[in-house]
Amino acid sequence: MAMREWKTFLIPYKQAVEELKVKFRSIRTEYRRKNEYSPIEFVTGRVKEISSMLEKANKFDIPLDRIEYEMEDIAGIRIMCQFVDDIQKVVELIRQRNDMEIMYEKDYIANVKVSGYRSYHVVIKYPVNMAQGRVDILAEFQIRTLAMNFWATIEHSLNYKYKHDIPEAIKYKLKGAADSAFQLDQQMLEIKDEIKDAQKLFEVKSNIVSDIMNNILILSSIGKSIESVRYQSQLNKLIEEGEVFELNNLLSATEKTIEMFK
């Protein structure tokens, strides 16, 4: 296949990656809008480079005319989670969808690879609507924690450098690092509720502060600069150390002042 034909071959894969990124980012946004905790921290995606595809086909003896049926990670979506138990929730979200069909799942968290690699893979069949009609492609989700992702990115770079033949001493250290990363994930899980409360509190405070700032700007724009300066200095004192109820009191004070001058 000529280079130009490979580029044409990859068009539906590129479209699939863009669509899937949008779909899963919007799930995260939906949780946030409802002020709920999202199991999805962030989503990335990529289409395999032509050179990587050919290298993999060569390594696994995949005939070039079978690539689209036998290579399931040409389109790859990576979903990062804050906590280990979020991974299963994301897998459930994928299972519930009716815009894709799950071909199979590989759990490398319960069944860790020898290298120390941990991740949950879901291979799907995904319909892409092209100008010439529907094309079904294979795509792979990798769902993992931030710690697992940090480790996997480093392992990937080392595999690239050593052409998949990493020296034993480095392999040993990598495996140790993978276990340490997983230990970190387990410890974070133990204080998950504390972390979630802290994040929720931060979000609540941020929203109140931006509402107060908005009201201060309104007061300033209607010529009430003495009031806006007074509220600004009160807000400055509360931003660092203030409790939510104090910020709420300040918010309602600014609202009452605006009503008074309207």
Backbone bond lengths (Angstrom), bond angles and torsions (degrees), N, CA, C in turn:
res aa  C-N    CA-C-N  psi(-1)  N-CA   C-N-CA  omega(-1)  CA-C   N-CA-C  phi
1 M - - - 1.464 - - 1.529 109.80 -
2 A 1.324 116.84 131.98 1.463 120.52 179.67 1.520 109.58 -73.11
3 M 1.352 115.06 161.48 1.461 121.26 -178.23 1.535 111.46 -54.58
4 R 1.356 114.61 -41.86 1.467 118.80 -177.46 1.539 110.27 -63.78
5 E 1.358 115.72 -38.89 1.467 120.00 -179.92 1.539 111.19 -67.60
6 W 1.343 116.72 -36.30 1.466 120.26 176.43 1.523 109.65 -61.37
7 K 1.342 115.68 -41.96 1.468 119.55 -179.08 1.525 110.66 -62.97
8 T 1.324 116.86 -39.09 1.472 121.70 177.75 1.530 109.51 -66.63
9 F 1.337 116.03 -42.16 1.469 122.46 179.17 1.536 110.96 -56.47
10 L 1.355 115.86 -35.97 1.471 120.22 -175.04 1.530 114.31 -83.00
11 I 1.347 117.71 -10.41 1.471 119.83 -176.19 1.540 112.80 -54.60
12 P 1.358 119.55 -51.52 1.480 117.59 -179.86 1.528 113.35 -62.24
13 Y 1.347 117.00 -30.22 1.467 120.40 178.64 1.534 110.18 -66.74
14 K 1.344 115.29 -41.09 1.472 119.81 179.04 1.525 110.23 -64.07
15 Q 1.338 114.83 -41.38 1.463 118.80 179.86 1.533 110.43 -64.63
16 A 1.341 115.74 -41.83 1.471 120.76 179.86 1.527 110.78 -59.68
17 V 1.337 116.53 -45.57 1.470 120.63 -179.37 1.529 110.51 -60.25
18 E 1.332 116.73 -45.10 1.481 119.74 179.83 1.526 110.87 -62.18
19 E 1.339 116.07 -44.72 1.473 119.74 -178.80 1.527 111.48 -64.01
20 L 1.333 116.61 -44.28 1.471 120.23 -177.24 1.530 111.44 -67.83
21 K 1.332 116.60 -36.54 1.478 119.42 176.37 1.529 109.91 -60.38
22 V 1.335 115.79 -47.25 1.470 120.42 -179.24 1.535 110.17 -61.36
23 K 1.347 116.72 -44.73 1.467 120.49 -176.94 1.527 112.12 -61.91
24 F 1.335 116.20 -43.02 1.468 118.12 -175.86 1.528 112.61 -82.72
25 R 1.327 116.79 -26.27 1.471 118.13 172.69 1.521 109.99 -69.00
26 S 1.338 116.20 -33.57 1.462 117.80 -178.48 1.530 111.46 -72.68
27 I 1.347 117.52 -25.19 1.479 120.29 173.55 1.525 108.62 -63.06
28 R 1.342 114.98 -44.87 1.465 120.05 179.40 1.529 110.42 -60.02
29 T 1.345 116.15 -45.12 1.462 121.12 179.89 1.533 110.56 -61.22
30 E 1.332 115.34 -40.01 1.476 120.74 -179.58 1.531 110.64 -60.16
31 Y 1.339 116.92 -46.35 1.475 120.62 177.24 1.523 110.38 -58.46
32 R 1.341 115.94 -46.75 1.457 120.80 -176.77 1.527 111.48 -62.57
33 R 1.357 115.14 -40.94 1.472 119.24 -179.62 1.521 111.08 -61.34
34 K 1.345 115.58 -34.23 1.463 119.74 -179.30 1.533 111.01 -86.39
35 N 1.350 114.84 8.44 1.468 121.12 -177.84 1.517 112.67 58.49
36 E 1.340 115.29 34.62 1.463 119.82 178.82 1.523 109.00 -110.42
37 Y 1.326 114.71 159.44 1.463 120.23 178.08 1.530 109.65 -72.93
38 S 1.327 117.16 132.89 1.464 120.69 179.63 1.527 111.09 -99.87
39 P 1.356 117.75 127.72 1.474 119.04 176.87 1.534 111.65 -69.64
40 I 1.351 115.91 -16.41 1.468 120.15 177.91 1.520 108.97 -94.06
41 E 1.331 116.27 120.98 1.471 119.79 178.00 1.525 109.94 -88.35
42 F 1.330 117.29 -53.86 1.462 119.13 169.03 1.528 111.64 -156.82
43 V 1.328 114.55 164.67 1.467 121.74 -171.94 1.527 109.13 -127.18
44 T 1.324 116.67 132.27 1.470 120.26 172.93 1.531 107.64 -129.34
45 G 1.310 116.44 167.65 1.460 119.10 179.08 1.512 110.33 -158.18
46 R 1.329 115.26 156.63 1.460 119.33 177.68 1.523 110.11 -156.13
47 V 1.336 114.65 157.87 1.464 120.52 172.67 1.527 106.10 -108.00
48 K 1.326 117.07 134.89 1.474 121.52 -178.78 1.529 110.79 -56.01
49 E 1.317 115.40 140.40 1.461 119.95 173.27 1.532 108.33 -66.78
50 I 1.329 116.51 150.40 1.473 120.87 -179.53 1.537 109.76 -57.94
51 S 1.345 116.30 -42.37 1.475 120.08 -178.75 1.539 110.69 -61.86
52 S 1.355 117.70 -40.85 1.482 121.04 179.12 1.517 110.97 -65.76
53 M 1.345 115.56 -38.28 1.456 120.58 179.56 1.530 110.65 -62.03
54 L 1.338 115.17 -47.33 1.467 119.88 -178.01 1.529 110.87 -66.20
55 E 1.328 115.30 -37.68 1.470 120.99 178.37 1.531 110.12 -62.04
56 K 1.349 115.79 -44.76 1.463 120.40 -179.28 1.529 110.68 -67.63
57 A 1.337 116.74 -40.51 1.474 121.05 179.41 1.523 109.72 -60.17
58 N 1.323 114.99 -41.41 1.461 121.78 179.79 1.528 110.64 -65.49
59 K 1.342 115.56 -44.22 1.469 121.29 -177.30 1.538 111.52 -64.51
60 F 1.340 116.49 -40.12 1.472 119.96 -175.96 1.537 113.31 -102.92
61 D 1.345 116.01 14.85 1.477 120.97 178.68 1.535 112.66 53.88
62 I 1.325 116.16 44.24 1.471 119.50 177.25 1.529 107.91 -92.27
63 P 1.337 118.47 119.50 1.477 119.51 177.89 1.533 109.59 -62.07
64 L 1.324 117.38 142.90 1.465 121.12 -174.99 1.532 112.47 -58.98
65 D 1.341 117.50 -31.19 1.466 118.32 -179.61 1.535 112.03 -81.38
66 R 1.361 116.59 1.79 1.477 121.17 178.42 1.527 111.92 -112.71
67 I 1.338 116.32 0.14 1.468 120.20 -174.56 1.535 112.71 -52.73
68 E 1.342 116.07 -45.07 1.477 117.89 -175.02 1.531 112.22 -67.51
69 Y 1.331 118.10 -20.18 1.467 120.97 -179.83 1.525 112.31 -96.12
70 E 1.339 116.45 -26.81 1.467 119.46 -172.07 1.528 114.48 -110.35
71 M 1.330 117.31 -12.61 1.468 118.66 178.31 1.531 108.23 -107.77
72 E 1.345 114.89 107.88 1.465 117.45 -170.52 1.526 114.39 -91.22
73 D 1.338 116.83 -4.33 1.479 117.53 -175.95 1.527 113.18 -115.54
74 I 1.352 116.93 27.88 1.474 118.41 175.38 1.533 108.14 -62.48
75 A 1.350 114.82 -42.95 1.474 120.07 172.61 1.516 106.77 -102.12
76 G 1.324 116.60 121.64 1.466 120.48 -177.76 1.524 111.44 -123.84
77 I 1.339 115.34 132.35 1.463 121.34 176.12 1.522 107.23 -119.50
78 R 1.315 116.39 130.11 1.462 120.12 179.27 1.532 108.78 -113.77
79 I 1.319 115.16 124.83 1.470 119.73 178.15 1.525 108.25 -113.35
80 M 1.335 115.95 119.53 1.453 121.05 -179.25 1.532 110.38 -97.68
81 C 1.340 114.53 138.65 1.462 121.27 179.77 1.522 108.88 -120.14
82 Q 1.340 115.99 155.44 1.468 118.96 176.81 1.529 110.84 -76.63
83 F 1.342 116.31 -38.06 1.469 120.31 -172.52 1.528 111.15 -126.43
84 V 1.344 115.39 152.02 1.466 121.18 -178.18 1.526 111.74 -56.40
85 D 1.338 117.63 -41.85 1.468 118.45 -175.83 1.536 113.15 -74.37
86 D 1.336 116.92 -8.44 1.477 119.76 173.79 1.535 110.79 -72.45
87 I 1.341 115.93 -25.86 1.469 120.23 -175.34 1.528 110.36 -59.41
88 Q 1.349 115.68 -45.81 1.466 120.07 -179.35 1.532 110.99 -63.94
89 K 1.344 115.94 -34.21 1.477 119.50 178.77 1.535 110.28 -65.77
90 V 1.335 116.08 -39.02 1.474 120.06 179.31 1.536 109.85 -67.89
91 V 1.347 116.31 -40.64 1.471 120.17 177.76 1.537 109.18 -59.28
92 E 1.343 116.42 -41.84 1.480 120.80 177.68 1.529 111.07 -60.63
93 L 1.343 116.31 -41.22 1.471 120.50 178.99 1.533 110.40 -59.72
94 I 1.340 115.80 -39.62 1.472 119.88 179.73 1.536 109.79 -69.09
95 R 1.342 116.26 -42.27 1.481 120.62 -178.78 1.528 111.54 -61.69
96 Q 1.330 116.54 -32.57 1.475 120.16 -176.24 1.532 113.54 -78.41
97 R 1.315 117.34 -12.80 1.466 119.94 -173.83 1.527 111.83 -75.90
98 N 1.357 115.08 146.73 1.468 117.24 176.97 1.535 111.92 -112.20
99 D 1.345 116.55 11.77 1.475 119.84 177.24 1.525 111.81 -101.30
100 M 1.350 115.82 12.95 1.472 120.87 178.16 1.525 107.57 -158.34
101 E 1.321 115.68 157.74 1.467 119.63 -179.78 1.523 108.60 -120.54
102 I 1.329 116.09 128.02 1.475 119.60 179.48 1.528 109.18 -77.84
103 M 1.334 115.36 126.03 1.468 120.70 177.27 1.533 109.15 -87.12
104 Y 1.324 116.64 -50.23 1.467 120.70 173.46 1.528 110.68 -165.73
105 E 1.338 114.85 167.61 1.466 121.63 -179.22 1.528 108.78 -125.07
106 K 1.339 115.32 146.62 1.472 120.01 175.44 1.523 107.10 -128.89
107 D 1.341 115.87 120.10 1.463 120.48 -177.82 1.537 109.46 -101.12
108 Y 1.349 114.67 95.75 1.469 118.98 177.69 1.527 111.75 -90.64
109 I 1.347 116.26 15.60 1.471 118.62 175.34 1.524 107.14 -97.34
110 A 1.335 115.36 -46.09 1.472 119.54 174.27 1.535 109.64 -72.12
111 N 1.344 115.81 -35.82 1.479 120.55 -179.83 1.528 108.80 -115.78
112 V 1.317 115.13 79.28 1.471 121.20 -175.68 1.521 110.50 -62.05
113 K 1.333 116.84 138.55 1.471 119.74 175.98 1.536 108.79 -68.60
114 V 1.313 116.07 157.03 1.478 121.71 -178.74 1.530 110.48 -54.65
115 S 1.333 116.10 -36.07 1.472 120.71 -177.38 1.534 112.36 -67.65
116 G 1.351 115.70 -20.23 1.463 119.42 -174.72 1.522 111.68 108.39
117 Y 1.344 116.23 -2.68 1.469 121.53 -178.37 1.522 111.00 -63.73
118 R 1.343 115.08 129.66 1.466 120.89 175.83 1.519 109.41 -128.20
119 S 1.319 116.36 133.95 1.463 121.45 179.21 1.515 106.88 -177.21
120 Y 1.322 117.94 159.34 1.465 120.56 174.96 1.519 107.50 -113.34
121 H 1.327 117.42 122.77 1.462 121.16 -177.72 1.533 110.55 -107.57
122 V 1.313 115.69 135.94 1.464 121.18 173.64 1.531 107.06 -127.56
123 V 1.330 116.54 119.39 1.469 120.53 178.37 1.528 107.92 -98.03
124 I 1.328 115.73 128.48 1.467 120.04 -176.67 1.529 111.33 -123.27
125 K 1.344 114.01 158.64 1.466 119.79 167.47 1.522 104.75 -102.91
126 Y 1.325 116.30 128.37 1.464 120.51 -172.73 1.529 110.38 -128.72
127 P 1.336 117.20 127.50 1.468 119.70 -179.73 1.531 111.88 -82.91
128 V 1.316 116.92 128.30 1.471 121.38 177.08 1.524 107.75 -114.06
129 N 1.325 115.98 127.70 1.469 119.40 179.03 1.523 109.97 -90.66
130 M 1.319 114.73 105.10 1.460 121.69 -179.31 1.532 109.25 -97.74
131 A 1.335 116.40 170.15 1.473 121.00 178.13 1.526 110.48 -55.99
132 Q 1.356 116.40 -37.83 1.473 119.34 -176.49 1.537 112.03 -89.81
133 G 1.321 117.08 8.82 1.472 119.78 178.50 1.514 112.15 120.53
134 R 1.329 116.06 -172.33 1.471 122.32 -175.10 1.529 111.72 -78.83
135 V 1.330 114.91 134.87 1.467 121.17 174.51 1.525 107.22 -123.87
136 D 1.336 117.51 127.85 1.470 120.83 175.97 1.520 108.78 -94.26
137 I 1.317 115.76 125.82 1.478 118.93 179.12 1.529 109.91 -123.08
138 L 1.337 115.80 161.48 1.466 120.95 173.50 1.523 108.43 -93.77
139 A 1.321 116.42 140.60 1.473 121.28 176.05 1.516 107.97 -140.94
140 E 1.326 115.75 155.38 1.469 119.65 -178.12 1.513 111.20 -122.61
141 F 1.334 115.58 128.82 1.470 121.60 170.38 1.519 108.04 -92.40
142 Q 1.332 116.12 135.72 1.467 120.69 168.55 1.527 105.43 -117.01
143 I 1.330 115.60 118.74 1.461 119.73 -178.35 1.518 107.51 -113.31
144 R 1.319 116.27 124.99 1.470 119.72 -174.40 1.525 111.01 -155.98
145 T 1.318 116.27 166.72 1.473 119.44 175.76 1.532 108.87 -82.40
146 L 1.320 115.56 169.25 1.472 120.95 178.74 1.529 110.22 -62.30
147 A 1.346 116.53 -37.47 1.477 120.30 -179.84 1.530 110.45 -67.06
148 M 1.341 116.73 -43.16 1.477 120.61 177.62 1.526 110.51 -62.06
149 N 1.326 115.42 -38.28 1.465 119.95 -178.50 1.526 111.73 -67.93
150 F 1.340 115.30 -40.82 1.469 121.03 178.02 1.528 109.40 -57.78
151 W 1.350 115.68 -45.77 1.468 120.50 -179.06 1.533 110.69 -66.02
152 A 1.341 116.88 -46.42 1.468 121.07 -175.61 1.528 111.53 -63.61
153 T 1.332 116.55 -34.86 1.470 120.78 179.28 1.528 110.22 -64.77
154 I 1.341 115.89 -40.86 1.471 120.43 179.79 1.532 110.23 -69.09
155 E 1.338 116.18 -42.34 1.471 119.63 179.43 1.531 109.99 -61.47
156 H 1.327 115.82 -40.27 1.467 121.03 -179.90 1.543 110.42 -60.58
157 S 1.338 116.02 -44.55 1.468 120.62 179.70 1.531 110.92 -62.92
158 L 1.344 116.25 -42.02 1.473 120.09 -179.52 1.532 110.95 -67.45
159 N 1.336 116.73 -38.99 1.466 120.20 176.57 1.524 110.71 -61.53
160 Y 1.323 114.57 -37.73 1.464 120.11 179.65 1.531 109.53 -66.38
161 K 1.338 115.19 -44.37 1.472 119.97 -178.59 1.526 111.37 -64.86
162 Y 1.341 116.25 -45.20 1.476 120.11 -174.85 1.533 112.86 -96.00
163 K 1.352 116.27 12.28 1.479 121.26 179.78 1.535 110.95 50.59
164 H 1.325 115.71 50.51 1.473 124.49 177.68 1.528 113.63 62.53
165 D 1.331 116.42 20.37 1.461 118.79 177.50 1.537 108.42 -128.25
166 I 1.324 115.41 65.11 1.474 121.35 -177.02 1.534 109.35 -67.52
167 P 1.352 117.68 132.82 1.479 120.44 178.30 1.532 111.87 -56.49
168 E 1.338 115.99 146.38 1.471 121.83 -175.19 1.533 113.14 -53.97
169 A 1.348 116.34 -43.44 1.473 119.79 -177.03 1.538 110.77 -61.21
170 I 1.334 116.04 -39.60 1.472 120.05 179.69 1.529 109.60 -72.39
171 K 1.328 116.32 -39.29 1.478 121.20 177.42 1.531 110.52 -56.18
172 Y 1.337 115.27 -43.93 1.460 121.91 -177.99 1.527 110.08 -62.12
173 K 1.352 115.46 -45.37 1.478 119.95 179.87 1.533 111.17 -67.00
174 L 1.334 115.32 -37.69 1.472 120.34 178.80 1.521 110.39 -61.77
175 K 1.332 116.03 -44.39 1.465 121.26 179.92 1.528 109.67 -61.16
176 G 1.345 115.90 -42.08 1.472 120.56 177.45 1.523 111.31 -61.48
177 A 1.337 115.34 -41.08 1.466 120.81 -179.82 1.534 110.27 -65.58
178 A 1.351 116.41 -38.33 1.474 120.96 179.06 1.526 110.09 -62.66
179 D 1.328 115.87 -42.82 1.472 119.91 179.80 1.529 111.23 -67.03
180 S 1.332 116.21 -37.62 1.473 120.17 177.42 1.529 110.80 -64.79
181 A 1.351 115.63 -40.83 1.468 120.28 179.51 1.528 109.59 -62.42
182 F 1.346 115.99 -39.83 1.466 119.55 -179.30 1.531 110.75 -69.31
183 Q 1.323 115.21 -36.41 1.469 121.03 176.31 1.541 109.69 -60.68
184 L 1.316 115.38 -42.05 1.471 121.39 177.70 1.529 109.84 -60.05
185 D 1.337 115.71 -44.88 1.471 120.51 177.59 1.527 111.32 -58.51
186 Q 1.332 115.97 -42.53 1.474 120.14 -179.49 1.529 111.07 -64.72
187 Q 1.356 115.68 -41.22 1.477 119.43 179.66 1.527 111.15 -66.21
188 M 1.329 116.31 -38.74 1.472 120.92 178.39 1.530 110.57 -63.56
189 L 1.341 114.54 -35.08 1.465 120.26 179.78 1.531 110.65 -62.88
190 E 1.346 115.21 -36.30 1.467 120.14 -179.37 1.524 112.59 -65.52
191 I 1.349 116.74 -27.59 1.478 118.70 179.41 1.534 110.59 -113.27
192 K 1.344 114.66 24.71 1.469 120.02 -177.13 1.532 112.31 -56.06
193 D 1.336 116.68 -45.94 1.475 119.77 -177.03 1.517 111.43 -62.99
194 E 1.337 116.21 -40.03 1.478 120.76 176.89 1.527 110.00 -60.13
195 I 1.338 115.47 -46.96 1.470 120.74 -177.47 1.524 110.21 -63.52
196 K 1.351 116.06 -44.24 1.468 119.94 -179.39 1.529 111.00 -63.06
197 D 1.354 116.85 -40.59 1.479 120.64 177.96 1.514 110.45 -61.18
198 A 1.352 115.50 -43.90 1.468 120.38 -178.95 1.528 110.62 -62.68
199 Q 1.333 115.86 -42.54 1.475 120.06 -179.66 1.528 111.11 -66.10
200 K 1.344 115.26 -39.69 1.471 120.72 -179.81 1.535 109.25 -64.34
201 L 1.347 115.46 -45.15 1.460 120.74 -179.62 1.525 110.70 -60.15
202 F 1.336 115.10 -43.09 1.464 120.42 179.60 1.531 110.20 -60.08
203 E 1.346 115.48 -42.81 1.470 120.39 -178.29 1.526 111.06 -65.58
204 V 1.357 115.60 -44.94 1.469 120.94 179.92 1.523 109.74 -59.25
205 K 1.354 115.60 -48.49 1.472 120.15 -179.90 1.531 111.13 -60.13
206 S 1.342 116.05 -44.11 1.469 120.37 -179.33 1.518 111.35 -57.67
207 N 1.350 115.88 -42.66 1.466 120.14 -179.04 1.523 111.74 -64.87
208 I 1.347 115.88 -42.60 1.482 118.84 179.92 1.528 109.99 -65.48
209 V 1.344 116.00 -43.60 1.473 120.07 -179.33 1.529 110.44 -60.12
210 S 1.346 116.99 -41.57 1.472 117.28 -178.51 1.534 110.95 -69.29
211 D 1.357 118.05 -32.03 1.474 120.55 175.64 1.533 110.91 -66.14
212 I 1.342 115.79 -41.26 1.480 119.40 178.74 1.535 109.66 -63.88
213 M 1.335 115.85 -45.15 1.473 120.26 179.38 1.529 110.81 -57.32
214 N 1.310 114.92 -41.90 1.461 121.43 178.58 1.533 110.91 -59.18
215 N 1.337 115.37 -46.23 1.480 120.58 179.70 1.529 111.82 -65.43
216 I 1.338 116.45 -37.01 1.477 120.35 178.06 1.534 109.31 -63.48
217 L 1.332 116.24 -40.75 1.478 120.45 177.77 1.531 111.18 -64.17
218 I 1.345 116.41 -38.86 1.473 119.99 178.24 1.521 109.72 -62.08
219 L 1.353 116.29 -46.84 1.479 120.57 179.53 1.528 110.94 -59.04
220 S 1.331 114.72 -42.19 1.462 119.63 179.73 1.536 110.19 -64.01
221 S 1.332 116.19 -40.90 1.471 119.66 -176.51 1.530 112.97 -70.94
222 I 1.360 116.41 -22.49 1.490 117.60 177.22 1.536 110.90 -97.56
223 G 1.329 114.41 17.51 1.472 119.59 172.47 1.521 115.76 83.56
224 K 1.332 117.60 11.08 1.477 119.76 -179.26 1.537 109.01 -97.19
225 S 1.334 115.25 66.93 1.468 119.05 -172.84 1.534 112.39 -71.78
226 I 1.349 118.39 -31.26 1.482 119.60 179.72 1.534 109.24 -62.32
227 E 1.346 115.46 -46.60 1.473 120.04 -179.88 1.536 111.25 -64.44
228 S 1.347 115.33 -42.66 1.468 117.50 -177.12 1.533 111.28 -65.87
229 V 1.344 116.61 -37.17 1.483 119.83 178.03 1.526 109.85 -66.57
230 R 1.356 115.82 -40.30 1.470 119.93 -178.80 1.545 109.89 -63.15
231 Y 1.334 115.92 -46.67 1.468 119.42 -179.42 1.528 111.58 -67.00
232 Q 1.345 115.93 -34.50 1.465 119.60 179.20 1.526 110.51 -62.68
233 S 1.342 116.15 -42.14 1.473 118.35 -178.34 1.539 110.28 -70.71
234 Q 1.344 116.90 -33.89 1.481 119.13 175.84 1.540 110.12 -65.21
235 L 1.338 114.72 -41.11 1.474 119.52 -179.71 1.526 110.51 -64.16
236 N 1.339 116.13 -42.92 1.470 120.24 179.83 1.522 111.71 -55.93
237 K 1.342 116.02 -38.99 1.479 120.06 179.74 1.531 110.70 -68.25
238 L 1.345 116.03 -35.02 1.469 119.67 -174.38 1.530 114.46 -84.37
239 I 1.339 116.61 -23.16 1.474 119.31 -173.90 1.531 112.01 -54.52
240 E 1.321 116.90 -46.28 1.470 119.66 -177.31 1.526 112.38 -76.13
241 E 1.337 115.52 -55.49 1.467 120.04 -167.66 1.527 114.48 -107.18
242 G 1.336 116.96 -9.08 1.470 119.36 -172.05 1.524 114.10 -66.76
243 E 1.347 114.74 147.65 1.470 120.67 175.13 1.524 108.98 -85.49
244 V 1.340 115.49 163.10 1.463 120.16 -178.97 1.534 110.73 -58.98
245 F 1.354 117.82 -41.93 1.479 119.79 -177.36 1.535 111.18 -64.07
246 E 1.360 117.05 -33.62 1.476 120.17 178.64 1.529 110.45 -68.49
247 L 1.332 115.15 -41.31 1.468 119.54 177.76 1.531 110.60 -64.52
248 N 1.333 116.07 -39.81 1.465 120.44 177.96 1.531 111.47 -63.07
249 N 1.355 115.72 -39.89 1.474 120.22 177.61 1.527 110.58 -61.63
250 L 1.347 114.99 -42.97 1.465 119.48 179.96 1.530 110.05 -65.48
251 L 1.339 115.83 -39.67 1.468 119.94 179.10 1.530 110.27 -60.06
252 S 1.345 116.49 -47.00 1.473 117.42 -178.23 1.529 111.52 -69.12
253 A 1.344 116.90 -29.84 1.484 119.68 176.14 1.530 109.96 -63.97
254 T 1.351 116.62 -43.34 1.474 119.18 179.59 1.534 110.40 -65.94
255 E 1.329 116.23 -37.06 1.478 119.70 179.59 1.524 111.19 -64.34
256 K 1.354 115.70 -43.02 1.476 120.20 179.80 1.527 111.06 -63.26
257 T 1.351 115.20 -40.27 1.478 119.36 -179.59 1.526 110.28 -64.14
258 I 1.325 116.62 -42.26 1.475 119.70 178.69 1.532 110.05 -61.51
259 E 1.346 116.42 -44.57 1.478 119.98 178.51 1.525 111.37 -57.89
260 M 1.348 114.78 -40.75 1.474 121.37 -177.46 1.526 112.02 -61.70
261 F 1.327 115.69 -37.47 1.486 119.51 -175.04 1.520 113.08 -93.49
262 K 1.317 117.24 -3.75 1.479 118.48 -177.35 1.522 110.28 -71.02
